[in-house]
Amino acid sequence: EEFMVALYNSLNKGELGIFESPTGTGKSLSLICGSLTWFLQYHTLRKQQLQQLYDDNQQPEAGEEEDWLAAAGRRQEHNQKRFQAKQELDLIKKREDKISRIVERRKKMRMDVEEN
């Protein structure tokens, strides 16, 4: 369990991790399980953050001493971030749809094999 926690924390912080453990202690399984857990949680959180950014259509307000050009620049920057978030969300949706189609196809194949 400590192995997987250390792996997860290393991945989460973007650090390099060096792990060692005696033969037969389940390193491979721990690496796979820990990595997949991190991967799934990271992408769920990333998707939520992107959706939140995309849904934020409130334009930044201009400061008291800010000129119209600077305010327009900030609005443009905000809109660009929202556009990029939408593009990334579309890619995520496309991948999720592809995975769903593959899963459904495999279920159908399994059912066909069981019927014969």
Number of C-alpha atoms within 10 A of each C-alpha: 8 8 15 20 12 15 22 21 14 15 17 14 8 9 10 9 12 8 11 8 9 7 7 7 9 11 16 10 11 17 16 11 15 20 17 13 13 18 15 11 13 14 12 11 12 14 17 13 13 19 16 13 18 19 12 12 11 9 13 14 11 15 10 6 6 10 10 11 10 12 16 15 11 16 17 14 13 18 19 12 15 20 14 14 20 17 14 16 18 12 12 14 13 12 12 12 12 12 12 12 12 12 12 12 12 12 12 12 12 11 11 10 9 8 7 5
